Amino acid sequence: MLKRIGILLSLWVVGAVAGPSRPNVVFILADDLGYGELGCYGQEKIKTPHIDQLAAEGVRFTQHYTGAPVCAPARCVLMTGRHLGHAEIRGNRDSGQKGKFPGQWPLSDEALTLAEVLKAQGYSTGAFGKWGLGPSGTSGSPVRQGFDYFFGYNCQRNAHSYYPPFLDRGELRVPINEPSVPGHARQPEGDVRAVDYRGENYAPDLILNEALQFIDTHKDGPFFLYLPLVEPHVAMQPPQEWLDQYPKEWDDPSEDAPGVYRGQNGYLPHDRPRAAYAAMISDMDAHVGAVMERLRKHGLDSNTLVIFTSDNGATHGGADRRFHVGGVDAWFFNSSGGLRGYKGSCYEGGIRVPCIVRWPGQVPAGGKVTAPSYFPDWFPTLGRISGADLSGVPHDGVDLWPAMDGRKLAQRGQPMIWDFHDYGGIVAIRDGRWKAVRRGMRRTNPQPWELYDLEHDPGETRNVATEHPGQVEAMADAWLRNRTVEPDFPLPAADALTQGGAETSR
């Protein structure tokens, strides 16, 4: 705690002398949006005009990676700039506190977040959407981790419904639906009707309105608006007006269409699941458009850095193989854009995500960044843009700014690392063209290493580990040198080998 206080005090000193021309920062994070689910990334069925416009006016990253293949650890990596080998939170885990929606495992007091860095530079900070890094009353609460304002879902399980009983404002619960609509149900028989699973107040609209008010209030800036949207994470409960935008024929039962979804893969039933999933993404796209319109209204769009990305890949398969979890038809939409795997996987489809950056006059319109990058990189990138001196602050990223105007990224001192606790324990390492993956790391006998040459095999179809044993050994050694033991998220097969043995992430 004392070390963290010392770092913040040094940042406050720097922030006090920073100049007035720093941009506002809007960071928009979609939830479970696959690499191939936007028009600007090749999607042909789902309408995403506002996000596509962002790409046309900015740069599009083609090899950007999340920090983890599921929600909470991805957000931890983003907020702290520490990859999963150093992160405090390495999987989805509830806090263990009593209560219906206790929230997830909390960030510690020692954690230094991006919000705290920007706040120390004089930024007003607001988070609106899904948090998932610690419930109210704990060290992980967003208002105890650098955010002046928070409104949305503190707990990820509460976010399984778009008509929940309450949302959180700061550390207070605000009732919004009575009765609420639980996010999980099955309907084995009878007519499934989407209207039966809707309530009075649609949470994404309430969250958007709070975010727009934050822009109104802080238009004289600078401000940091963190907008972790909940769409398109299931359950599927999109507004009817968006559902009506998509063909009914998509969901007519046939050899090519599974028809009605009855909740058999979890979450809520839907009579038009393909149309519903597309509608959720289009509704999210409209919310992005509303944010951009509000920035233009105040004349802020030219001095606001807007970043759009996703926390992980599209949702994975379920017991009924006709659908993915929640009734999603990821095959129909080519949700992973031809990449292997989905959410929960450390193959490309689970961790490579769309990423767009817009800042007129600073970022070239229609640009493309092909260099590999990932969530830890936003910590030093936004820190530098805000004027912070992070030379004494531990992080695992590199400044992305040079790549946005065509220059090369700084050489990484370590490979890109994923040290993931869930789904049996998965390790992934990317070093240049090479990607190593090892599964089953929570067992005493994990599966053998896999190795892929992404330059020639982006779909990870051919494991070449036996052909390049030296490359595998070098990458595994680099991973072990660049990880710590995190006792709250153990990987027994790795922890016993980690250099230093008892070293921890704190």
C-alpha positions in Angstrom: 0.0 0.0 0.0 2.8 2.4 0.9 4.6 1.7 -2.4 1.4 2.4 -4.3 0.9 5.7 -2.5 4.4 6.7 -3.3 3.9 6.1 -7.0 0.6 8.0 -7.0 2.3 11.0 -5.3 5.0 11.1 -7.9 2.3 11.0 -10.6 0.4 13.8 -9.0 3.5 16.0 -9.1 3.9 15.3 -12.8 0.2 15.9 -13.4 0.3 19.3 -11.7 2.6 20.7 -14.4 1.2 18.9 -17.5 -0.1 21.1 -20.3 -3.7 21.9 -21.2 -3.7 20.3 -24.7 -4.1 16.7 -23.5 -6.9 14.8 -25.3 -10.0 13.4 -23.7 -9.9 9.6 -23.7 -13.0 7.4 -24.5 -12.3 3.7 -24.1 -15.2 1.5 -25.3 -15.0 -2.2 -24.5 -17.5 -4.6 -26.0 -18.3 -7.8 -24.2 -17.7 -11.1 -26.0 -17.6 -9.5 -29.5 -15.8 -11.8 -31.9 -13.0 -10.8 -34.3 -15.3 -11.2 -37.3 -18.5 -9.5 -36.1 -18.0 -6.0 -37.4 -18.4 -4.9 -41.0 -14.9 -3.3 -41.0 -13.5 -6.8 -40.0 -15.4 -8.6 -42.8 -18.8 -9.2 -41.3 -21.5 -9.4 -44.0 -24.7 -9.9 -42.1 -24.6 -7.7 -39.0 -25.1 -3.9 -39.4 -22.4 -1.9 -37.6 -22.2 1.5 -39.5 -21.1 3.6 -36.6 -18.1 1.4 -35.6 -17.3 1.0 -39.3 -17.2 4.8 -39.5 -14.7 4.9 -36.6 -12.5 2.6 -38.6 -12.8 4.7 -41.7 -11.8 7.8 -39.7 -9.0 6.1 -37.7 -6.8 3.1 -37.7 -7.7 -0.6 -37.5 -5.5 -3.1 -35.6 -5.4 -6.5 -37.3 -3.4 -8.4 -34.6 -4.6 -6.9 -31.3 -5.2 -9.2 -28.4 -7.1 -9.1 -25.2 -5.4 -9.7 -21.9 -7.4 -12.9 -21.2 -10.1 -15.0 -22.9 -12.8 -14.3 -20.3 -14.2 -11.1 -18.7 -12.7 -10.4 -15.3 -9.0 -11.1 -16.0 -9.2 -9.3 -19.3 -10.4 -6.2 -17.4 -7.7 -6.6 -14.8 -5.0 -6.7 -17.4 -6.5 -3.6 -19.2 -6.8 -1.6 -16.0 -3.4 -2.5 -14.5 -1.1 -3.0 -17.6 0.1 -6.3 -16.1 -0.2 -9.4 -18.3 -1.7 -12.6 -16.9 1.6 -13.9 -15.7 1.8 -10.9 -13.3 -1.8 -10.0 -12.9 -3.7 -10.3 -9.6 -6.8 -11.7 -11.2 -6.3 -14.6 -13.6 -9.8 -16.0 -14.0 -13.4 -15.4 -13.3 -14.0 -15.9 -9.6 -16.6 -14.6 -7.2 -15.5 -12.6 -4.2 -17.1 -15.1 -1.8 -19.0 -12.4 0.1 -22.5 -13.0 1.2 -25.3 -11.6 -1.0 -27.1 -12.5 -4.2 -24.7 -10.6 -6.4 -21.4 -10.3 -4.4 -19.2 -9.3 -7.3 -16.0 -10.8 -8.5 -12.6 -11.3 -6.9 -11.3 -7.8 -6.0 -8.3 -5.9 -7.1 -6.1 -5.2 -4.0 -5.1 -1.9 -2.5 -1.7 -2.4 -4.1 -3.0 -2.4 -7.6 -2.4 0.7 -9.6 -5.0 1.3 -12.3 -5.1 3.3 -15.5 -7.9 5.4 -14.0 -5.6 6.3 -11.1 -2.8 7.3 -13.5 -5.1 9.5 -15.5 -6.8 11.0 -12.5 -3.3 12.0 -11.2 -2.8 13.9 -14.4 -6.0 16.0 -13.8 -8.5 13.8 -15.7 -12.0 13.4 -14.5 -12.7 9.7 -14.6 -16.0 7.8 -15.1 -16.8 4.2 -15.7 -20.2 3.1 -17.1 -21.1 -0.5 -17.8 -19.7 -3.8 -16.5 -16.9 -3.7 -13.9 -16.2 -7.2 -12.5 -13.1 -6.4 -10.5 -14.5 -6.2 -7.0 -17.8 -5.4 -5.2 -18.7 -2.4 -3.3 -17.1 -2.1 0.1 -13.9 -3.8 -1.0 -10.6 -2.6 -2.4 -11.7 -3.6 -5.9 -14.7 -1.2 -6.0 -14.3 1.1 -9.1 -14.7 4.2 -6.9 -11.7 2.9 -4.9 -9.6 2.2 -8.0 -9.5 5.7 -9.5 -12.9 6.4 -10.9 -14.8 9.5 -9.7 -18.1 8.0 -11.0 -19.4 4.6 -11.7 -22.8 3.4 -12.9 -23.6 0.0 -14.2 -23.2 -3.6 -13.2 -20.6 -4.1 -10.5 -21.1 -7.9 -10.6 -20.8 -9.8 -13.9 -23.6 -12.3 -12.9 -26.0 -9.4 -12.5 -25.1 -8.5 -16.1 -26.5 -11.8 -17.3 -29.8 -10.0 -17.6 -30.5 -6.8 -19.5 -33.5 -6.2 -17.2 -31.8 -6.8 -13.8 -33.3 -5.9 -10.4 -30.7 -3.1 -9.9 -27.6 -1.3 -11.2 -24.9 0.2 -9.0 -24.2 3.9 -8.7 -20.9 4.2 -7.0 -21.4 1.8 -4.1 -25.2 2.1 -3.9 -27.7 -0.2 -5.5 -30.3 1.6 -7.6 -33.5 -0.5 -8.2 -34.5 -0.4 -11.9 -36.9 -3.3 -12.5 -39.6 -4.7 -10.3 -40.1 -7.4 -11.2 -36.8 -8.1 -12.8 -36.0 -10.7 -15.5 -33.5 -13.3 -14.4 -30.9 -14.0 -17.1 -31.3 -17.8 -17.0 -34.3 -19.9 -17.9 -35.4 -22.8 -20.0 -38.7 -23.3 -21.9 -38.8 -26.9 -23.1 -42.3 -26.6 -24.5 -44.7 -24.1 -25.9 -44.3 -20.9 -27.9 -41.2 -18.9 -27.1 -41.9 -15.2 -27.2 -39.1 -12.6 -26.8 -41.5 -10.2 -25.2 -42.0 -12.6 -22.2 -38.3 -12.0 -21.3 -38.3 -8.2 -21.3 -38.9 -5.9 -18.4 -39.5 -2.2 -17.9 -36.1 -0.6 -17.9 -33.4 -1.8 -20.4 -30.1 -1.4 -18.6 -27.8 -0.6 -21.6 -29.9 2.5 -22.3 -29.7 3.7 -18.7 -26.0 3.2 -18.7 -25.6 5.0 -22.0 -27.5 8.0 -20.7 -25.3 8.2 -17.7 -22.2 8.1 -19.9 -23.6 10.9 -22.1 -24.3 13.0 -19.0 -20.7 12.5 -17.9 -19.5 14.0 -21.2 -21.9 16.9 -20.8 -20.7 17.6 -17.3 -17.0 17.3 -18.1 -16.9 18.8 -21.6 -14.3 21.3 -20.6 -12.1 18.3 -19.8 -9.8 16.5 -19.8 -11.8 13.4 -19.0 -11.4 9.6 -19.2 -14.6 7.9 -20.1 -14.4 4.1 -19.7 -17.4 2.5 -21.3 -17.3 -1.4 -20.8 -20.6 -2.2 -22.6 -22.5 -5.4 -21.8 -23.5 -6.3 -25.3 -23.3 -8.7 -27.1 -22.8 -11.0 -24.0 -25.9 -13.2 -23.6 -28.7 -13.4 -22.5 -30.2 -12.2 -25.7 -32.8 -9.5 -24.9 -32.4 -6.9 -27.6 -35.0 -4.2 -28.2 -37.7 -5.1 -30.7 -36.9 -2.3 -33.0 -33.5 -3.8 -33.7 -34.9 -7.3 -33.9 -37.2 -6.1 -36.7 -34.2 -5.0 -38.8 -33.2 -8.6 -39.5 -34.9 -11.2 -41.7 -37.3 -13.6 -40.1 -36.2 -16.2 -42.6 -32.9 -16.5 -40.7 -34.6 -18.4 -38.0 -37.1 -20.5 -39.9 -36.4 -24.1 -39.0 -34.6 -25.9 -41.8 -31.6 -28.1 -42.5 -29.4 -25.0 -42.2 -31.1 -23.2 -39.3 -31.7 -24.6 -35.8 -34.8 -22.4 -35.3 -36.1 -21.6 -31.8 -33.7 -21.6 -28.9 -35.2 -22.9 -25.7 -32.4 -22.1 -23.2 -30.8 -25.5 -23.4 -27.3 -24.0 -23.5 -27.8 -21.6 -20.7 -29.3 -18.1 -20.4 -32.8 -17.1 -21.8 -34.8 -18.6 -24.6 -35.4 -16.7 -27.8 -37.7 -17.4 -30.8 -35.4 -15.7 -33.3 -31.9 -16.3 -32.0 -29.9 -15.4 -35.1 -31.8 -12.1 -35.5 -31.5 -11.4 -31.8 -27.8 -11.8 -31.7 -27.3 -9.5 -34.7 -29.7 -7.0 -33.1 -27.6 -6.9 -29.9 -24.5 -6.0 -31.8 -26.4 -3.3 -33.9 -27.8 -1.9 -30.7 -24.3 -1.7 -29.3 -23.2 0.0 -32.5 -25.9 2.6 -32.1 -24.7 3.3 -28.6 -21.2 4.0 -30.0 -22.8 6.3 -32.5 -24.6 8.2 -29.7 -21.3 8.7 -27.9 -19.7 10.1 -31.0 -22.7 12.4 -31.6 -22.4 13.8 -28.1 -18.7 14.5 -28.6 -19.5 16.3 -31.9 -22.3 18.3 -30.2 -19.7 19.8 -27.8 -17.0 20.2 -30.4 -14.9 17.5 -28.7 -14.5 14.9 -31.4 -11.2 16.3 -32.8 -9.6 16.4 -29.4 -10.8 13.1 -28.1 -9.0 9.8 -28.5 -11.5 7.1 -29.0 -10.6 3.4 -28.6 -13.0 0.6 -29.4 -12.2 -3.1 -28.7 -13.6 -6.3 -27.1 -12.7 -8.1 -23.9 -12.4 -11.6 -25.6 -13.7 -13.6 -28.5 -17.3 -14.7 -29.3 -19.1 -17.0 -26.9 -18.2 -20.7 -27.2 -20.1 -23.9 -27.9 -22.6 -25.6 -25.6 -24.1 -29.1 -25.0 -26.6 -28.6 -27.9 -24.2 -28.3 -30.8 -26.7 -26.5 -33.0 -26.0 -23.4 -30.8 -23.3 -21.8 -28.9 -23.9 -20.7 -25.3 -27.0 -18.6 -24.9 -28.4 -19.5 -28.4 -25.7 -17.8 -30.4 -25.0 -19.2 -33.9 -21.4 -18.3 -34.3 -21.0 -20.4 -37.4 -23.8 -18.5 -39.2 -22.0 -15.2 -38.6 -18.4 -16.5 -38.9 -17.9 -14.8 -35.6 -14.2 -15.6 -35.3 -13.4 -14.4 -38.8 -11.9 -17.7 -39.7 -9.7 -17.9 -36.6 -9.6 -21.0 -34.4 -11.5 -21.1 -31.1 -13.9 -18.9 -29.1 -14.2 -17.3 -25.7 -12.4 -19.3 -23.0 -9.7 -20.4 -25.5 -6.2 -19.1 -25.9 -6.3 -19.9 -29.6 -6.6 -16.9 -31.8 -10.4 -16.8 -31.9 -10.5 -16.5 -28.1 -8.0 -13.7 -27.7 -7.5 -11.8 -30.9 -10.1 -9.0 -30.9 -11.1 -6.1 -33.1 -9.5 -2.8 -32.2 -10.0 0.7 -33.6 -8.4 4.0 -32.7 -9.7 7.4 -33.8 -8.1 10.8 -33.1 -8.4 13.2 -36.1 -5.2 14.9 -37.0 -3.2 12.5 -34.9 -4.2 9.2 -36.3 -4.3 8.7 -40.1 -7.8 8.0 -41.4 -8.2 4.6 -42.9 -4.9 3.4 -41.4 -4.1 -0.2 -40.5 -1.7 -1.5 -37.8 -0.5 -5.0 -38.4 2.0 -5.3 -35.6 1.0 -7.6 -32.7 -0.3 -5.7 -29.7 -2.4 -6.4 -26.6 -4.2 -5.0 -23.6 -1.1 -4.3 -21.4 0.0 -1.8 -24.0 -2.8 0.6 -23.3 -1.3 1.4 -19.9 1.9 3.0 -21.1 0.2 4.4 -24.3 -2.5 6.3 -22.5 -0.2 7.2 -19.6 2.2 8.9 -22.1 -0.6 10.7 -23.9 -1.9 12.0 -20.5 1.6 13.3 -19.6 2.4 10.7 -16.9 5.9 9.6 -16.3 5.7 5.9 -15.9 9.4 5.1 -15.9 9.1 3.9 -12.3 5.8 2.1 -12.6 5.8 -1.7 -13.2 3.8 -2.7 -16.3 4.2 -5.2 -19.2 3.2 -3.1 -22.2 4.8 -1.0 -24.9 3.7 2.4 -26.2 1.5 1.8 -29.2 1.7 5.4 -30.4 4.6 4.9 -32.9 2.7 2.2 -34.8 -0.4 4.4 -35.3 1.4 6.8 -37.7 3.4 4.1 -39.5 6.5 3.8 -37.3 7.6 0.6 -35.7 6.7 -0.4 -32.1 9.5 -0.5 -29.6 11.1 -3.8 -29.1 9.3 -5.9 -26.4 11.5 -6.9 -23.6 9.5 -10.1 -23.2 7.0 -12.1 -25.3 3.2 -11.5 -25.0 2.0 -13.8 -22.2 -1.4 -15.3 -21.2 -1.3 -17.3 -17.9 -4.9 -18.3 -17.6 -6.4 -20.1 -14.6 -9.9 -21.1 -16.0 -10.9 -23.7 -18.5 -8.5 -26.2 -17.1 -5.6 -23.8 -17.1 -4.1 -22.5 -20.3 -0.8 -20.8 -21.1 -0.2 -19.0 -24.4 2.9 -17.1 -25.5 3.4 -15.0 -28.6 6.9 -14.1 -29.8 7.0 -12.6 -33.3 5.6 -15.1 -35.7 5.5 -17.9 -33.2 2.6 -18.8 -30.8 3.0 -21.5 -28.2 0.0 -23.0 -26.3 -0.3 -25.5 -23.5 -3.5 -26.7 -22.0 -4.5 -28.6 -18.9 -2.1 -26.6 -16.7 -4.3 -27.2 -13.6 -3.5 -30.9 -13.8 -0.3 -32.6 -12.8 0.0 -33.9 -16.3 -0.7 -31.1 -18.7 -1.1 -31.6 -22.4 2.1 -31.2 -24.6 3.1 -27.9 -25.9 1.7 -26.8 -29.2 3.4 -24.4 -31.6 2.0 -22.4 -34.5 3.6 -20.2 -37.1 1.0 -17.4 -37.3 2.8 -15.8 -40.3 2.0 -18.8 -42.5 -0.8 -20.4 -40.5 -3.1 -17.7 -38.8 -5.8 -20.3 -38.4 -3.6 -22.5 -36.2 -4.3 -25.6 -38.2 -0.8 -27.2 -38.0 1.0 -27.9 -34.8 4.8 -27.7 -35.5 6.1 -28.2 -32.0 7.9 -31.4 -32.8 9.6 -29.7 -35.8 10.9 -26.7 -33.7 11.7 -28.1 -30.2 14.2 -25.3 -29.5 11.7 -22.6 -30.2 9.2 -24.2 -27.8 11.8 -24.5 -25.1 12.9 -20.9 -25.5 9.4 -19.6 -25.3 8.5 -21.7 -22.3 11.6 -20.5 -20.5 10.7 -16.9 -21.3 7.2 -17.4 -19.9 8.6 -18.9 -16.7 11.0 -16.0 -16.2 8.2 -13.6 -16.7 5.5 -14.9 -14.4 4.8 -14.9 -10.7 2.9 -17.3 -8.5 -0.6 -16.0 -7.7 -2.0 -18.1 -4.8 -5.6 -17.1 -5.4 -5.4 -18.4 -9.0 -3.0 -21.4 -8.9 -1.6 -23.2 -11.9 0.1 -26.2 -10.1 1.9 -27.4 -13.2 3.5 -24.0 -13.7 3.8 -22.7 -10.1 6.3 -25.5 -9.2 8.5 -24.5 -12.1 8.4 -20.7 -11.7 11.7 -19.0 -11.0 11.8 -18.0 -7.3 9.3 -20.6 -6.3 7.4 -18.6 -3.6 7.4 -15.3 -5.6 3.9 -13.8 -5.8 2.1 -11.1 -7.8 1.8 -8.8 -4.9 
